[in-house]
């Protein structure tokens, strides 16, 4: 999986991870830089981005701490994933499907959970992200 940073006005305004080429995920007129080799301490939302002859460097106001925005977004995402995992564990849906004892309703509910995971992974494709996020509802 590769990690990319979108650069707008000399700042990182979005971070995105994908197995696909970034051009397949976003419009071609957006500037995305491969930052797979960098850690959260080296790049985050609002990091300053400078291109020196094709080599990108990034600096954050306090490189030792992730930004408040990154912390808030990761916390919200992790909270939603934890709720989803709690529901799947409590209902044993994946096991019912695997063992062939799931009802049609069980299968539909599991599909809804899978769609939720997909929707959650795509929140950073929303217009206005990261300042405005419409979180998908839990199924």
C-alpha positions in Angstrom: 0.0 0.0 0.0 1.3 3.4 -0.9 0.7 6.7 1.0 0.2 10.0 -0.8 0.0 13.6 0.3 -2.1 16.1 -1.7 -0.4 19.5 -1.9 -2.4 22.7 -2.1 -0.8 26.1 -1.7 2.4 24.6 -0.4 0.7 22.7 2.4 -0.5 19.1 2.8 -4.3 19.1 2.9 -5.0 15.4 2.5 -3.3 12.1 3.1 -4.5 9.0 1.3 -3.4 5.3 1.2 -4.2 3.0 -1.7 -3.0 0.0 -3.7 -4.2 1.7 -6.9 -2.4 4.5 -8.9 -3.4 7.7 -7.2 -4.6 9.0 -10.7 -7.4 6.3 -10.5 -8.6 7.7 -7.2 -8.6 11.4 -7.7 -8.8 13.9 -10.6 -5.6 14.3 -12.6 -5.4 18.1 -11.9 -4.6 17.5 -8.2 -1.0 17.4 -7.1 -0.3 14.2 -5.2 3.2 13.2 -3.9 4.2 9.7 -2.9 5.2 9.8 0.8 5.1 6.1 1.5 8.6 6.2 3.1 7.8 9.0 5.5 6.3 8.5 9.0 3.5 10.4 10.7 6.3 12.5 12.5 7.7 13.6 9.2 4.4 14.5 7.4 0.9 15.4 8.5 -2.0 17.6 7.7 -0.8 21.2 7.3 2.8 20.2 6.8 4.7 22.7 4.6 5.6 21.1 1.3 8.6 22.4 -0.7 9.7 21.0 -4.1 13.4 21.4 -4.8 14.1 20.2 -8.3 11.7 17.3 -8.0 12.6 16.3 -4.5 9.8 17.1 -2.0 10.6 18.0 1.6 8.0 18.4 4.4 8.1 20.3 7.6 5.5 20.6 10.4 5.2 23.2 13.1 6.1 20.6 15.7 7.4 17.5 14.0 7.3 15.5 17.3 3.5 15.6 17.5 0.8 14.8 14.9 -1.5 17.7 14.2 -4.8 18.1 16.1 -6.6 17.4 12.9 -4.9 14.2 12.2 -5.4 13.1 15.8 -9.1 14.0 15.7 -9.7 12.2 12.3 -7.8 9.1 13.4 -9.7 9.0 16.7 -13.1 9.2 15.0 -12.2 6.6 12.4 -10.8 4.2 15.1 -13.9 4.7 17.3 -16.2 3.8 14.4 -14.1 0.8 13.4 -14.1 -0.4 17.1 -17.9 -0.2 17.2 -18.1 -2.1 13.9 -15.8 -4.8 15.2 -17.8 -5.1 18.5 -20.9 -5.7 16.5 -19.3 -8.3 14.2 -17.9 -10.1 17.2 -21.2 -10.0 19.1 -23.2 -11.3 16.2 -20.6 -13.7 14.8 -21.7 -12.8 11.3 -18.5 -13.7 9.5 -18.5 -17.1 11.2 -22.1 -17.8 10.3 -21.4 -17.0 6.7 -18.2 -19.1 6.6 -20.0 -22.1 8.2 -23.0 -21.8 5.8 -25.5 -21.2 8.6 -26.2 -17.5 7.9 -29.7 -16.4 7.0 -30.3 -14.0 4.1 -30.7 -11.2 6.7 -27.4 -12.1 8.2 -25.7 -12.0 4.8 -27.3 -8.6 4.0 -26.1 -7.3 7.4 -22.6 -8.4 6.8 -22.6 -6.8 3.3 -23.8 -3.6 5.0 -20.8 -3.8 7.3 -18.4 -4.3 4.5 -19.9 -1.4 2.6 -19.5 0.7 5.8 -15.8 -0.2 5.8 -15.5 0.9 2.2 -17.3 4.2 2.9 -15.2 4.8 5.9 -12.0 4.3 3.9 -13.2 6.9 1.3 -14.1 9.8 3.6 -11.0 11.6 2.5 -12.3 11.7 -1.0 -15.1 14.0 0.1 -15.2 17.6 -1.0 -14.0 19.8 1.9 -12.0 17.0 3.6 -10.3 17.2 6.1 -12.1 20.2 7.5 -15.5 18.9 6.7 -16.3 15.2 7.0 -19.6 13.4 6.6 -19.0 10.1 8.5 -20.9 7.1 7.2 -23.5 5.8 9.6 -23.0 2.4 11.2 -25.3 -0.2 9.7 
